[in-house]
Amino acid sequence: MRYEGTVYRPPSEGRSLILQASIGCSYNRCSYCAMYLEKRFRPRSLDDLRVDMDMAARELGARNVRKVFLADGDALILRTSRLLEILEELRARFPNFQRASVYASPQSMLAKSPGEIAELVSAGLPLYYLGAETGHPEVLANITKGVTREEMLRGAKVVTDGGGKLSVILLLGIGGVTLSHEHAVQSGTLITEMQPRFVSTLTITPVPGTPLHAQVERGELVLPDELGMLREQRTMLANMKCKRAIYRGNHVSNSLPVGGNLPQDRDKLIALLDTVLADPAPRLRARPSPHSL
């Protein structure tokens, strides 16, 4: 496959074909993110994408491509008509194509209507990964997310009203020690209001070259220690009132891999976290450096 720069995808898309429908991120101003700093955002032409699809069909076998992740960081910002064209080409080239997925920024969700999402879902794009990071208004402003809590909720509702499935990512530690508890509480209640199909918690890792890393280096932002991160995770879970969701807290950035189904496993997960918080030494794993994520 032909890729420009480093390509990222959610952990759960490890077996998916990655198709770089756009380059970079249309917003690209979040203070913690270095994923697309070296790229200028732009859509890729449909002709280029056809070449990539044909290459994948030859190299992987057309019948072996079932799931596709549309990269880069914010492909949902593309015109709905362009996304529908891409999905049509995927269905035509891969006979066993099941579905596509995409990162969905709050801004790109707000730019769509439920009717547009319904069209995309029907065409084969049912899954939308939202990096919400936090539900706390002050933390959202501090990390220059570019939206308010209310706008985040409104964008998520566009997706769910259109029949799309949301997978929401939260960042442990992103509020620092000062706002740790409030960040955890309001992130949990954000999930309660959104009712996504999937929820993931990752641990913030300051990446060199980002404003957040500079804040940490200057001592302006003090991150919680490992136990503080686990306390945040516990508080988030305690405030999540999900009707039906899969919870993943097993990302490589997390010192304690946990996961389960909500609401049925919530109390067991909280009990496990309480046990580890009481005696963490045997259970916590070393987290990777920012350069290895």
Backbone bond lengths (Angstrom), bond angles and torsions (degrees), N, CA, C in turn:
res aa  C-N    CA-C-N  psi(-1)  N-CA   C-N-CA  omega(-1)  CA-C   N-CA-C  phi
1 M - - - 1.462 - - 1.523 109.98 -
2 R 1.323 115.65 151.08 1.459 121.64 179.17 1.531 108.51 -99.95
3 Y 1.338 115.56 115.51 1.451 120.32 179.79 1.519 109.83 -123.42
4 E 1.330 115.25 145.45 1.455 120.42 174.27 1.514 108.80 -101.90
5 G 1.339 116.66 119.14 1.448 120.78 -179.90 1.514 112.76 69.50
6 T 1.326 115.53 -169.80 1.469 121.34 177.72 1.515 109.23 -73.01
7 V 1.324 115.28 137.13 1.465 120.89 -179.75 1.527 108.69 -111.72
8 Y 1.325 116.41 133.71 1.463 122.51 -178.70 1.516 109.39 -116.32
9 R 1.342 115.00 151.01 1.463 120.27 174.67 1.526 107.94 -150.03
10 P 1.337 118.66 158.50 1.460 120.86 176.69 1.523 110.37 -63.23
11 P 1.340 118.30 150.25 1.465 120.41 179.60 1.524 113.55 -54.73
12 S 1.327 116.93 -35.21 1.468 120.21 -177.70 1.525 113.15 -73.78
13 E 1.340 117.77 -5.46 1.459 121.09 178.00 1.534 111.58 -101.13
14 G 1.330 115.90 24.00 1.451 120.59 -176.20 1.526 114.46 -61.49
15 R 1.318 118.74 -24.58 1.468 122.27 -179.86 1.524 112.43 -105.22
16 S 1.313 116.13 8.80 1.462 120.41 -178.60 1.523 110.97 -90.65
17 L 1.320 115.76 150.94 1.459 120.68 167.76 1.524 107.80 -70.59
18 I 1.320 116.61 129.49 1.469 120.36 176.34 1.523 108.17 -96.03
19 L 1.317 115.55 117.89 1.458 122.11 178.75 1.516 108.23 -112.79
20 Q 1.317 116.76 117.92 1.471 121.62 -175.26 1.530 109.35 -81.73
21 A 1.341 114.72 83.13 1.459 120.46 -177.00 1.520 112.12 -71.00
22 S 1.333 116.69 -27.44 1.459 121.86 176.18 1.521 107.56 -141.04
23 I 1.307 116.22 161.90 1.459 122.00 177.80 1.523 108.25 -105.34
24 G 1.337 116.10 129.23 1.447 119.98 175.06 1.520 114.45 75.39
25 C 1.326 115.13 -161.17 1.467 123.14 -177.91 1.521 108.78 -125.92
26 S 1.310 116.55 133.95 1.468 120.04 -176.12 1.532 112.10 -69.38
27 Y 1.321 118.19 -24.31 1.469 121.46 179.15 1.531 110.25 -95.67
28 N 1.305 117.50 -63.64 1.474 123.77 168.17 1.525 114.16 57.94
29 R 1.346 117.32 33.46 1.462 119.85 179.50 1.531 113.12 -125.63
30 C 1.317 118.70 8.23 1.466 120.54 177.84 1.528 109.42 -65.37
31 S 1.318 117.02 134.83 1.468 121.09 -169.05 1.517 114.02 -70.02
32 Y 1.327 118.07 -17.97 1.468 122.21 -174.85 1.523 112.88 -100.01
33 C 1.332 118.69 -8.06 1.461 122.23 -166.81 1.523 111.71 -106.12
34 A 1.339 114.90 127.43 1.468 120.72 176.40 1.522 111.73 -114.35
35 M 1.316 117.30 9.11 1.462 120.55 -169.40 1.527 113.60 -64.23
36 Y 1.333 116.84 -33.34 1.473 118.53 -173.28 1.528 112.55 -127.22
37 L 1.331 117.20 21.13 1.462 119.85 -176.30 1.521 112.64 -63.35
38 E 1.327 117.13 -28.56 1.468 120.07 -176.48 1.523 112.92 -88.42
39 K 1.334 117.10 3.46 1.458 120.24 -175.41 1.524 111.63 -117.63
40 R 1.309 115.93 147.07 1.464 121.98 170.92 1.519 107.80 -97.98
41 F 1.331 115.90 128.32 1.467 118.43 -175.73 1.526 111.21 -66.67
42 R 1.310 115.19 135.45 1.464 121.64 172.63 1.523 109.55 -165.86
43 P 1.319 117.08 148.16 1.462 120.44 173.53 1.523 110.02 -72.02
44 R 1.318 116.54 154.23 1.456 120.51 171.61 1.521 108.33 -97.97
45 S 1.320 115.74 150.32 1.460 119.99 -176.93 1.518 110.54 -71.11
46 L 1.313 115.58 153.65 1.461 120.42 177.89 1.524 110.88 -63.31
47 D 1.322 117.07 -34.34 1.467 119.78 177.17 1.524 111.15 -61.89
48 D 1.333 117.04 -43.05 1.467 120.48 177.09 1.524 111.29 -61.13
49 L 1.317 115.93 -41.19 1.459 120.06 -178.80 1.525 111.31 -68.16
50 R 1.328 116.78 -35.60 1.471 119.45 176.07 1.526 111.10 -61.98
51 V 1.340 116.19 -41.07 1.461 120.19 178.02 1.534 110.11 -60.98
52 D 1.344 116.78 -44.56 1.465 120.65 179.29 1.525 111.67 -63.72
53 M 1.322 116.82 -41.31 1.465 119.95 178.69 1.518 111.12 -63.06
54 D 1.315 116.65 -43.46 1.469 120.16 179.12 1.527 110.41 -63.90
55 M 1.334 116.67 -38.08 1.464 120.89 177.52 1.524 110.04 -62.87
56 A 1.328 117.15 -44.62 1.465 121.39 179.06 1.527 110.89 -63.31
57 A 1.335 116.57 -40.16 1.459 119.72 179.37 1.526 111.26 -62.18
58 R 1.337 116.67 -39.27 1.465 120.19 179.32 1.527 111.69 -71.29
59 E 1.336 116.87 -45.01 1.452 120.32 -172.04 1.529 113.18 -80.72
60 L 1.314 116.72 -34.44 1.456 120.51 -177.01 1.519 113.31 -100.82
61 G 1.339 115.49 -21.59 1.455 120.65 -172.57 1.512 109.06 93.51
62 A 1.319 117.00 121.05 1.461 120.46 -174.25 1.523 112.51 -56.70
63 R 1.337 116.83 -35.76 1.467 119.93 -177.69 1.527 112.94 -75.71
64 N 1.333 116.76 -12.50 1.463 119.75 -177.95 1.524 113.08 -89.75
65 V 1.306 117.48 -8.46 1.473 120.48 179.51 1.523 108.85 -92.57
66 R 1.320 115.01 109.23 1.467 120.75 -178.24 1.531 112.70 -112.05
67 K 1.323 115.19 -34.53 1.462 119.86 -177.93 1.523 108.94 -127.30
68 V 1.328 115.87 143.50 1.462 122.19 -176.81 1.520 108.82 -133.31
69 F 1.331 116.28 132.90 1.460 120.51 171.88 1.513 108.65 -104.66
70 L 1.333 116.67 124.55 1.460 122.14 -179.60 1.526 109.46 -88.55
71 A 1.328 116.15 103.74 1.461 122.38 177.94 1.533 108.46 -89.17
72 D 1.332 121.67 169.58 1.445 126.87 7.80 1.534 109.45 -91.25
73 G 1.329 114.45 -120.19 1.451 119.10 -168.96 1.503 116.74 -77.14
74 D 1.308 118.43 -13.29 1.467 118.30 -172.31 1.528 110.62 -158.28
75 A 1.330 116.76 49.41 1.464 119.45 -176.01 1.530 112.50 -65.71
76 L 1.337 117.70 -18.32 1.468 119.07 178.93 1.519 111.72 -64.95
77 I 1.331 117.90 -18.64 1.469 120.63 -179.91 1.528 111.28 -70.73
78 L 1.337 117.67 -14.93 1.464 120.25 176.70 1.527 110.20 -61.27
79 R 1.329 115.77 154.31 1.459 119.63 176.93 1.524 109.69 -55.41
80 T 1.319 116.35 142.88 1.465 120.34 178.49 1.516 110.70 -58.26
81 S 1.314 117.44 -37.45 1.471 120.31 179.60 1.521 110.84 -62.35
82 R 1.349 117.84 -38.72 1.458 120.39 178.19 1.533 111.02 -67.91
83 L 1.319 117.04 -42.90 1.456 120.12 177.87 1.527 111.38 -61.10
84 L 1.316 116.60 -39.15 1.469 120.01 177.91 1.527 110.89 -65.35
85 E 1.321 117.09 -36.96 1.469 120.54 176.25 1.528 110.94 -63.86
86 I 1.326 116.66 -42.31 1.463 120.66 179.13 1.525 110.30 -62.66
87 L 1.319 116.53 -44.00 1.464 120.36 -179.90 1.527 111.41 -65.20
88 E 1.315 116.51 -37.35 1.466 120.02 176.69 1.525 110.78 -62.38
89 E 1.334 116.98 -42.44 1.463 120.77 178.48 1.531 111.09 -64.98
90 L 1.318 117.65 -38.26 1.466 120.72 178.10 1.519 111.09 -63.89
91 R 1.311 116.83 -43.33 1.474 119.91 179.63 1.529 110.83 -64.78
92 A 1.326 115.92 -36.07 1.467 119.47 -177.66 1.526 111.92 -71.55
93 R 1.330 117.61 -32.83 1.467 120.64 -173.07 1.522 114.01 -93.11
94 F 1.318 116.72 -26.13 1.463 120.02 -174.18 1.532 109.13 -121.26
95 P 1.334 117.99 101.61 1.472 121.17 -172.07 1.519 113.67 -63.10
96 N 1.342 118.54 -24.12 1.463 121.18 -179.69 1.533 112.60 -103.72
97 F 1.326 116.16 17.03 1.465 120.54 179.15 1.527 110.10 -57.72
98 Q 1.340 115.25 127.54 1.467 120.91 -178.71 1.527 113.01 -104.72
99 R 1.332 115.32 -47.36 1.462 117.45 -178.98 1.518 110.23 -168.14
100 A 1.337 114.62 159.86 1.457 122.36 171.87 1.525 108.38 -114.61
101 S 1.324 115.91 164.06 1.463 121.92 176.35 1.522 107.81 -141.65
102 V 1.339 115.57 169.24 1.465 119.05 -172.99 1.522 109.71 -159.08
103 Y 1.348 116.72 147.87 1.455 119.55 165.62 1.529 107.85 -69.24
104 A 1.339 116.17 138.48 1.467 120.76 -179.23 1.519 108.92 -127.48
105 S 1.316 117.05 106.66 1.462 119.58 175.95 1.527 109.16 -73.04
106 P 1.336 117.97 157.14 1.469 118.79 175.44 1.522 111.67 -56.53
107 Q 1.328 116.63 -37.69 1.464 119.97 -178.83 1.528 111.33 -64.76
108 S 1.330 116.95 -41.11 1.469 119.00 -178.55 1.525 111.48 -71.35
109 M 1.338 117.36 -33.10 1.468 119.53 176.62 1.523 110.30 -66.61
110 L 1.336 115.97 -41.20 1.461 119.31 179.77 1.525 112.65 -66.96
111 A 1.334 116.03 -22.68 1.467 120.07 179.66 1.516 112.83 -80.36
112 K 1.329 117.78 -10.36 1.464 122.11 179.07 1.526 109.89 -101.25
113 S 1.326 115.21 166.75 1.457 121.71 171.52 1.532 108.25 -111.94
114 P 1.349 117.58 159.70 1.466 118.43 175.35 1.528 112.42 -55.92
115 G 1.339 116.68 -34.07 1.457 119.92 178.16 1.518 112.34 -63.94
116 E 1.338 116.44 -39.65 1.468 120.09 177.76 1.530 110.54 -66.27
117 I 1.333 116.46 -42.08 1.465 119.60 177.77 1.526 109.85 -62.00
118 A 1.313 117.51 -41.20 1.466 120.65 178.88 1.528 110.95 -60.30
119 E 1.332 116.73 -40.00 1.466 120.23 176.01 1.517 111.35 -61.59
120 L 1.318 115.98 -44.33 1.461 120.60 -178.72 1.523 111.29 -66.81
121 V 1.328 116.73 -40.67 1.466 120.18 177.70 1.527 110.10 -60.95
122 S 1.317 117.02 -45.71 1.470 120.88 179.83 1.523 111.79 -63.07
123 A 1.337 116.85 -30.16 1.463 121.19 -178.08 1.528 112.82 -85.21
124 G 1.359 116.97 -7.56 1.457 118.93 176.24 1.509 115.92 117.92
125 L 1.346 117.86 18.80 1.472 121.42 177.77 1.537 108.66 -122.87
126 P 1.348 117.38 80.16 1.463 119.65 -175.32 1.522 115.45 -94.84
127 L 1.358 118.64 -12.49 1.461 120.69 -167.92 1.530 110.94 -119.18
128 Y 1.355 115.25 128.32 1.467 122.46 -173.41 1.527 109.44 -128.35
129 Y 1.342 116.17 119.33 1.458 121.90 -179.32 1.528 109.50 -93.95
130 L 1.316 115.81 116.27 1.463 122.41 -178.52 1.521 110.31 -109.24
131 G 1.308 117.34 117.99 1.462 121.56 172.19 1.513 109.43 -84.63
132 A 1.317 116.52 82.46 1.470 120.42 179.88 1.526 110.01 -72.65
133 E 1.313 117.19 -39.76 1.465 127.36 177.67 1.524 112.93 73.11
134 T 1.318 117.56 -44.03 1.460 121.48 -177.85 1.522 109.53 -158.32
135 G 1.327 114.72 158.09 1.458 119.95 171.97 1.507 112.59 -108.09
136 H 1.326 116.70 4.26 1.464 121.26 -175.83 1.527 109.62 -88.23
137 P 1.330 118.40 123.12 1.474 121.01 -176.81 1.523 113.77 -56.69
138 E 1.335 117.45 -42.51 1.461 119.56 -178.23 1.526 111.48 -68.42
139 V 1.327 116.93 -39.06 1.463 120.22 178.90 1.530 110.12 -66.94
140 L 1.327 117.05 -40.20 1.470 120.14 176.03 1.527 110.62 -56.47
141 A 1.321 116.18 -43.09 1.474 119.82 178.46 1.527 110.97 -67.68
142 N 1.324 116.90 -40.65 1.464 120.68 -178.06 1.527 112.57 -63.09
143 I 1.329 117.03 -34.57 1.471 120.25 -178.46 1.532 111.59 -93.41
144 T 1.329 116.28 10.49 1.468 123.89 179.10 1.534 111.63 48.80
145 K 1.330 114.62 50.63 1.465 119.77 -179.96 1.524 111.37 -69.14
146 G 1.309 117.16 -25.15 1.462 119.87 175.45 1.509 115.04 91.18
147 V 1.349 117.25 -0.18 1.463 121.36 177.68 1.523 109.23 -140.74
148 T 1.313 115.38 160.63 1.457 121.53 172.68 1.534 109.29 -89.10
149 R 1.310 115.41 169.74 1.469 119.54 174.73 1.530 110.39 -58.03
150 E 1.327 115.90 -43.27 1.461 119.85 -177.85 1.531 110.96 -63.71
151 E 1.324 116.96 -39.99 1.467 119.85 177.64 1.528 111.23 -66.84
152 M 1.328 117.02 -37.87 1.461 120.85 176.56 1.530 110.18 -59.95
153 L 1.326 115.68 -45.26 1.466 119.78 179.43 1.525 111.02 -65.28
154 R 1.329 116.78 -38.70 1.463 120.02 -179.93 1.526 110.91 -65.63
155 G 1.326 116.72 -41.11 1.453 119.65 177.57 1.509 112.29 -64.79
156 A 1.334 117.05 -42.12 1.464 120.54 177.88 1.525 111.03 -61.64
157 K 1.329 116.83 -37.11 1.466 120.84 179.89 1.526 110.83 -66.26
158 V 1.328 117.38 -33.42 1.471 119.84 175.93 1.521 109.64 -57.80
159 V 1.329 116.34 -44.76 1.465 120.38 -178.38 1.525 111.13 -67.55
160 T 1.331 117.12 -48.91 1.462 119.08 -176.64 1.535 111.80 -69.48
161 D 1.329 117.64 -35.59 1.468 119.86 176.32 1.527 111.18 -64.99
162 G 1.344 116.56 -28.20 1.451 120.40 178.03 1.524 113.72 -84.66
163 G 1.335 116.56 1.41 1.464 120.03 178.56 1.512 114.51 90.39
164 G 1.351 117.44 8.07 1.458 120.68 178.72 1.519 111.64 -81.75
165 K 1.334 115.87 156.90 1.453 122.29 175.48 1.523 108.53 -99.91
166 L 1.336 115.87 130.94 1.457 122.07 178.96 1.522 110.73 -98.47
167 S 1.321 116.00 136.63 1.451 122.37 169.12 1.523 106.31 -119.18
168 V 1.325 117.38 111.17 1.460 122.34 -170.12 1.529 110.61 -105.11
169 I 1.317 115.27 132.94 1.461 122.70 -178.75 1.525 109.08 -108.24
170 L 1.339 116.24 131.13 1.459 123.45 174.92 1.521 109.06 -117.78
171 L 1.330 116.65 148.69 1.461 121.69 -177.79 1.524 110.98 -110.86
172 L 1.313 116.18 113.34 1.460 120.58 173.90 1.522 109.26 -66.97
173 G 1.322 116.10 132.38 1.459 121.44 174.83 1.506 115.79 91.76
174 I 1.327 118.73 -8.22 1.456 121.21 -171.68 1.525 112.81 -65.26
175 G 1.330 118.09 -20.34 1.461 120.54 178.57 1.504 113.59 -88.96
176 G 1.357 116.46 -2.76 1.458 119.08 -176.37 1.519 111.19 73.29
177 V 1.324 116.49 179.24 1.462 121.29 -179.63 1.524 110.81 -64.80
178 T 1.320 116.84 -39.59 1.466 120.94 -173.60 1.530 112.18 -60.42
179 L 1.317 117.25 -42.24 1.474 121.13 -176.18 1.523 112.07 -109.26
180 S 1.314 117.02 19.06 1.462 120.98 -173.32 1.536 112.36 -57.06
181 H 1.313 116.84 -53.44 1.475 119.59 -176.06 1.522 111.24 -66.30
182 E 1.326 116.59 -45.39 1.465 120.17 -178.67 1.532 111.28 -63.48
183 H 1.326 115.96 -40.86 1.470 120.60 176.28 1.519 110.18 -58.84
184 A 1.329 117.70 -43.84 1.462 121.11 -177.93 1.529 111.48 -66.77
185 V 1.320 116.57 -44.74 1.474 120.03 -179.73 1.524 110.44 -61.56
186 Q 1.325 116.79 -49.57 1.463 119.40 -173.97 1.532 111.94 -74.83
187 S 1.316 117.43 -23.43 1.461 119.28 173.17 1.529 110.60 -70.86
188 G 1.337 115.79 -39.66 1.462 119.27 176.10 1.517 112.42 -63.27
189 T 1.334 116.66 -43.82 1.464 118.81 179.60 1.530 111.78 -70.06
190 L 1.349 117.01 -28.22 1.463 119.54 174.30 1.523 110.26 -59.85
191 I 1.334 116.35 -43.67 1.467 120.58 178.53 1.523 110.24 -63.72
192 T 1.322 117.17 -40.06 1.464 120.37 177.27 1.520 110.88 -58.48
193 E 1.317 117.05 -41.43 1.469 120.31 -179.14 1.523 111.95 -74.24
194 M 1.326 117.94 -35.53 1.466 120.61 -177.71 1.522 112.90 -77.61
195 Q 1.335 116.69 -36.42 1.464 121.97 -174.23 1.535 111.96 52.57
196 P 1.334 117.27 58.19 1.468 119.29 177.89 1.526 110.89 -73.96
197 R 1.310 115.98 166.42 1.471 121.17 177.82 1.528 110.83 -81.89
198 F 1.326 116.82 -28.28 1.463 122.18 -179.60 1.533 109.05 -134.65
199 V 1.328 116.62 144.39 1.462 122.61 176.26 1.522 107.87 -133.55
200 S 1.332 116.87 133.60 1.458 121.38 176.38 1.518 109.98 -129.29
201 T 1.330 116.19 140.51 1.457 120.87 170.98 1.524 108.63 -114.58
202 L 1.331 115.70 127.13 1.461 123.74 174.85 1.521 107.62 -116.63
203 T 1.305 116.47 160.62 1.464 120.93 179.44 1.522 109.79 -101.26
204 I 1.316 117.13 130.77 1.461 121.17 -179.41 1.531 110.28 -61.27
205 T 1.311 116.11 133.27 1.462 122.77 174.84 1.519 107.41 -127.06
206 P 1.329 118.85 110.81 1.472 120.11 -179.08 1.530 110.61 -61.96
207 V 1.316 116.25 122.79 1.462 121.82 -177.06 1.524 109.15 -102.44
208 P 1.327 117.71 127.08 1.468 119.66 178.46 1.525 111.80 -53.34
209 G 1.325 115.45 139.06 1.451 121.04 -179.04 1.512 113.94 98.77
210 T 1.346 116.80 -9.22 1.465 120.45 179.25 1.526 110.29 -100.05
211 P 1.338 117.90 153.75 1.469 120.09 175.51 1.520 112.77 -58.46
212 L 1.341 117.11 -35.98 1.463 118.96 -179.52 1.524 110.96 -64.43
213 H 1.322 117.79 -40.64 1.463 120.60 177.89 1.529 110.10 -60.98
214 A 1.328 116.39 -41.65 1.463 119.82 178.63 1.522 110.93 -63.65
215 Q 1.329 117.94 -38.86 1.469 121.25 177.91 1.529 110.83 -62.15
216 V 1.335 115.86 -42.68 1.466 120.22 179.23 1.530 110.15 -65.26
217 E 1.322 116.97 -43.45 1.461 120.94 -179.68 1.527 111.43 -61.89
218 R 1.324 116.81 -36.11 1.466 120.45 -179.68 1.530 112.58 -82.14
219 G 1.316 117.20 -5.81 1.453 121.08 -178.90 1.511 113.75 81.22
220 E 1.323 117.69 10.63 1.465 121.57 179.96 1.522 112.16 -77.42
221 L 1.328 116.19 -25.24 1.458 121.79 177.47 1.518 107.51 -128.73
222 V 1.326 116.02 118.80 1.460 121.63 178.49 1.534 107.99 -104.70
223 L 1.319 116.40 120.01 1.458 120.33 -177.51 1.524 111.01 -83.73
224 P 1.334 117.51 149.91 1.471 119.86 174.53 1.527 110.65 -61.96
225 D 1.333 116.81 153.41 1.455 119.91 172.83 1.533 109.00 -77.09
226 E 1.334 116.45 -176.20 1.469 119.07 -175.04 1.527 112.02 -59.62
227 L 1.328 117.04 -40.77 1.465 119.34 178.61 1.522 110.98 -67.92
228 G 1.314 116.53 -35.66 1.457 119.53 176.09 1.524 111.82 -62.70
229 M 1.339 116.76 -38.43 1.466 120.53 176.49 1.532 110.35 -62.74
230 L 1.343 116.72 -42.40 1.460 120.15 179.54 1.529 111.49 -66.36
231 R 1.330 116.65 -36.05 1.470 118.85 176.60 1.525 110.45 -63.91
232 E 1.337 116.37 -39.99 1.463 119.14 175.80 1.527 110.62 -59.84
233 Q 1.324 116.21 -45.81 1.462 120.19 -179.34 1.529 110.71 -59.70
234 R 1.326 116.07 -42.69 1.461 119.67 178.86 1.530 111.01 -62.23
235 T 1.328 116.03 -45.10 1.466 120.05 -178.92 1.523 110.88 -65.28
236 M 1.332 117.34 -40.42 1.470 119.88 176.02 1.521 110.77 -57.39
237 L 1.342 115.95 -50.56 1.467 119.98 -178.85 1.527 111.25 -60.68
238 A 1.322 117.21 -40.15 1.465 120.59 -178.90 1.521 111.91 -63.88
239 N 1.348 116.52 -23.74 1.466 120.57 -178.60 1.522 113.38 -101.93
240 M 1.329 117.56 2.80 1.469 121.49 176.92 1.520 109.30 -91.05
241 K 1.314 116.60 114.16 1.464 121.71 175.96 1.529 107.48 -109.35
242 C 1.314 115.22 79.08 1.468 121.12 -175.07 1.522 110.68 -91.74
243 K 1.307 115.78 140.04 1.463 120.36 174.16 1.524 111.25 -78.75
244 R 1.335 115.26 -37.11 1.458 119.94 178.64 1.519 108.69 -165.64
245 A 1.324 116.46 112.29 1.460 120.20 -179.41 1.519 109.97 -155.53
246 I 1.313 115.30 151.64 1.457 121.80 170.98 1.524 106.94 -98.76
247 Y 1.332 116.03 127.57 1.462 121.36 -178.76 1.522 109.53 -107.34
248 R 1.346 115.44 130.53 1.457 120.83 176.93 1.525 109.30 -124.79
249 G 1.321 115.52 121.05 1.451 121.18 173.35 1.513 109.46 -125.67
250 N 1.338 115.82 36.77 1.470 121.06 -172.37 1.520 113.20 -112.98
251 H 1.327 117.43 20.12 1.456 120.25 178.65 1.531 110.28 -64.11
252 V 1.331 116.16 153.21 1.456 120.93 -178.58 1.530 112.25 -59.26
253 S 1.331 117.57 -23.37 1.467 120.96 179.28 1.520 112.84 -74.65
254 N 1.328 117.96 -13.84 1.462 121.53 -175.26 1.528 111.21 -91.34
255 S 1.320 116.69 137.52 1.462 120.56 -178.84 1.526 112.78 -78.37
256 L 1.334 117.40 -16.17 1.460 121.15 177.71 1.526 108.35 -132.88
257 P 1.337 119.12 107.27 1.461 120.40 179.73 1.527 111.12 -76.76
258 V 1.320 116.40 121.90 1.467 121.91 177.92 1.528 108.29 -138.81
259 G 1.321 115.69 163.96 1.463 119.62 177.23 1.511 110.08 -178.30
260 G 1.323 115.01 165.01 1.459 119.78 179.10 1.511 111.19 171.36
261 N 1.308 115.13 -169.36 1.460 122.52 178.87 1.522 109.59 -105.19
262 L 1.326 114.73 137.68 1.457 120.43 177.60 1.529 109.05 -108.94
263 P 1.337 116.91 137.97 1.473 127.53 12.31 1.542 114.82 -92.27
264 Q 1.335 118.27 -9.40 1.461 118.62 -167.87 1.524 114.98 -62.15
265 D 1.337 118.09 -31.50 1.462 120.18 -178.07 1.525 113.87 -97.75
266 R 1.313 117.27 2.20 1.464 119.30 -172.52 1.520 112.14 -60.67
267 D 1.333 117.58 -47.37 1.467 119.92 -177.37 1.521 110.94 -65.12
268 K 1.333 117.64 -35.64 1.473 120.41 178.00 1.531 110.70 -66.67
269 L 1.323 116.74 -39.83 1.465 120.06 178.48 1.525 110.81 -65.91
270 I 1.317 116.88 -41.63 1.463 120.46 178.12 1.523 110.32 -63.86
271 A 1.342 117.19 -41.17 1.466 120.93 178.94 1.531 110.69 -63.56
272 L 1.328 116.85 -40.10 1.462 120.20 177.49 1.525 110.72 -62.30
273 L 1.332 116.46 -45.12 1.456 119.77 179.18 1.531 110.91 -62.96
274 D 1.330 117.13 -38.63 1.466 119.80 177.31 1.524 111.00 -61.92
275 T 1.339 116.68 -41.09 1.464 120.89 179.35 1.519 111.09 -63.29
276 V 1.322 116.09 -44.12 1.467 120.06 -179.16 1.520 110.93 -69.00
277 L 1.324 117.08 -39.01 1.466 119.57 177.85 1.526 111.35 -61.61
278 A 1.345 116.20 -30.49 1.462 120.00 178.97 1.525 112.00 -77.27
279 D 1.347 116.96 -28.12 1.472 120.91 -178.29 1.525 108.53 -152.41
280 P 1.349 117.58 78.73 1.465 120.29 -169.93 1.521 115.44 -80.57
281 A 1.331 117.95 -21.94 1.464 120.15 -166.68 1.528 115.10 -53.30
282 P 1.333 120.52 -45.60 1.471 118.78 -174.98 1.530 114.26 -75.63
283 R 1.326 118.34 -13.27 1.458 119.76 -166.79 1.527 115.06 -107.79
284 L 1.316 118.16 -26.44 1.459 120.40 -172.06 1.527 110.75 -79.82
285 R 1.326 115.26 139.08 1.463 119.98 177.55 1.527 109.33 -104.01
286 A 1.313 115.06 155.74 1.464 119.67 177.84 1.513 109.74 -68.61
287 R 1.322 115.52 137.03 1.457 119.66 177.94 1.515 109.85 -90.09
288 P 1.331 117.81 151.12 1.464 120.72 -177.60 1.526 112.30 -73.93
289 S 1.317 116.02 164.12 1.460 120.74 174.26 1.516 108.78 -74.33
290 P 1.331 118.82 160.26 1.475 121.05 179.23 1.521 112.61 -59.73
291 H 1.319 118.31 -24.09 1.453 120.69 -177.19 1.523 112.72 -78.28
292 S 1.354 116.80 -14.11 1.460 119.32 -177.88 1.507 113.21 -103.14
293 L 1.348 118.69 -1.47 1.460 121.59 -179.47 1.514 110.89 -78.85
